[in-house]
């Protein structure tokens, strides 16, 4: 019953909304004839902004970051639980049975 009421309210709201006239918007102004922006090479852009936070990392390229990520991934591939802790946990599991 509640679903029917919700559906009826939504349906009435949509019907009233569809019957309304669209709002009066001001006419669009034509864009002035401006020249297209000049495309610059990345090296010029990085040279112009030498004090940026990521400038050195961008100049170095992706290779050092990729190497650091590979080293971190290699560290994470190891066992999650150290062998002494694993033995302690499996020993306590056997005692609980």
CORCORBEL-V657225 format. One line per field, one symbol per residue. ss: DSSP state (@ for helix, = for strand, . for the rest). phi: phi as a letter, one per 20 degrees, with the letter a starting at -180 (. if undefined). psi: psi as a letter, one per 20 degrees, with the letter a starting at -180 (. if undefined). A space follows every 10 residues. Layout:
# CORCORBEL-V657225
ss = ???
phi = ???
psi = ???
This chain:
# CORCORBEL-V657225
ss = .@@@@@@@@@ @@@@@@@@@. .......... .......... .@@@@@@@.. ....@@@@@@ ..@@@@@@@@ @@@@@@.... ..@@@@@@@@ @@@@@@.
phi = .fffffffff ffffffffef ffffdfffef fffdffffed ffffffffcf effdffffff neffffffff ffffffffff dfgfffffff fffffff
psi = ghhggggggg ghghgghhiq qqqoqqqqqp pqnqqqqppq qhhhghhhmi jrhjghhhhh aighggghhh gghhhiirqh pqgghggggh ghghhi.
